[in-house]
Amino acid sequence: MGIKWRERLKILKLDARSLLSGAPPFPINTEVQENVESLVGSHFQFLGEFYEFKKTIDPNNHICLVILDEKNEIIAYRYFYYESGSNNCELFAVYVASDYRGQGYAKQLFHEALKVAGEAGCKHFIIRFGSPTEERTGLVEYYKKFASCDSNAMSFSLYYDSKQYDY
């Protein structure tokens, strides 16, 4: 049973680091927080080690779009990053708390991420998925359909189930 209140949907743009700070700007659903710490946290750890090895600073803009519920609690997020002046944007992670799935929140975050990154000059979007699941397969099919016919001047590379799809 999902919670439906789309008419009051709030999507906010945050620096991704703020969700890992120990004092995020909004309360976070426990399930979402665990996912942020696992995926986004491990990504920042990898990037830190990578840029330390290269002896340079991380040039990327790290953004989390979050959806707040009626209590202003974060119930979903889309993490993505891009380098200023680059055409490329990596749509790295999306997660929706289980009580809120199946209501189109991941798709709304996808479109908002395209808008935000597009305004920064990004035209090529890279999306990678972990191992196949029924939910991921549905989202991949949506992305493939969007990329093949509705993407205007954008291009996409989707990586899923050991396959690459370029549009």
N, C-alpha and C positions, 0 to 999 in steps of 0.2 A: 504494500500500500504506500504509494508516494504522496508527498505533500505538495499540493498544487497552489501556487500563489503568484504565477508569472506576472500578473499585472503590477506587482510591487517589486519586481526584480531589480536589484541594484548590482551593477558591475563596476568595480573600481580598479584602477591601475595602480600597482604598488611596485616599489623596488623589491625584487625577489629576496634580497638579503634581510628585509624587514620581517619576513616570515620565519627566519632562522635565528633571529636575534635573542630569543628568550622572552621578549616583550613585544609581541606583534601588535600592530595598531588596532586590531579587532580580535575578539575571542574567535577561536578556531575549533570547529567540530573535531573531536578527538581522532576520528578515523582519517580526516583530511590532514590533521597535524602529523600523524604517523607517516602518511604518504609523502608529505612535504619533506619531512626530515630524512626519509629514506631516499627518495629520488632527487630532490633539489639539493639536499645536503650532500649526498655523495657526489653529485655533479660539481658542486662548488669545491669539494675536497679534491677531486680529480683536476679541475682547472687550476686550483692553487698550486698543486704539485707540478702540473704541466708548465705554467708560466714561471714558476720558480726555476725549473730546469732550463727554460729558455732565457732566463734572466731578464724578463720583461714583465710589464704589468698586463693584466687582463684588459683588452681593449673593448670588451663587449658591454652592451647595455642589457642588463638582466631584469626582465619584467615578469611580474605575476599579475594576471587579471584574476580577480576574485569575485565570486558571487556571494552576497550577503543574504541571509534569510530575514524573516520579519523581526528577529531579535538582534539583528546586526552581527550574527555569527557567520564566519566564513564556512560555506558548505560545498564549495567547489573552487578549483583554480585551474588556470592554464599558464604554464611557465614557458617562456620563450626568450631567446636572446639574439642579438645582432650586433655587428660592429658598425659604429657610425661611419657613414660613407660607403658602406658595402651594399651590394644588391641582395645578399643572402640573409635569410632568417631561419633559424632552427626552432621549430615548434617542438619543444623537448618533452613536455609532460602535461597531461590533463588528468584531473581526478574529480569525481563527483561523489559525495557521500551517498551510501547505498540507499538511504530513504528518499533521495532526490533523483535517482536515476530514471531514465526513460522519459524525461520531460523536455529534452532538447537542450539542456544546459551546456553540454560539451560542444554542441554545434554552435550555440550562441557565443561561447568563448572563442571558438575557432574563427568565426567571422569578425569578432571584435579584435582578435590578435592580428588578422590580416589587415584590418583597418589601421591599427596603431603602427604596425611595422611598415605598412605601405606608405603612411604619412612620413615615415623616417627614410623613405627611398628604397625599401626592400621590394624586389620583384620576383625573387626566387625563394620558394619555401621548401624546407626539408623537414620531413616528418618520419620519425623512426618509431617502430612499435616493438614491444617485447614479444614474448611467445604468444601464439594465437589463443584467443578466447572468443566466445560468442559475441560479447560486447565490443571487443576490439574489431572483430570482423565486420560488424555492422557499421562502426565508425569509419573503418577503412573504405568500405563500399561507398559511404556518403562522400568521403574526401575524393575518391576516384571519380565519382560522378560529377562533383563540383569542378574538379580540376580539368576534366575532359570537355566540359561544355560551358561552364559559367565563370571562368576565371579571368576573363578580359585580358589584360596585359601581364598576367602573372604566370609563372611556371612553377611546377611542383615536382619534387622527387619524394616518392613514398617508399619506405622500406618495411616490408611485413612478410613474415613467414618465409624468410630466406629469399625473398624476391624483391627486385627494384622495379618501380613503375615511374616512368618519367612522362610528364605532361607539359 
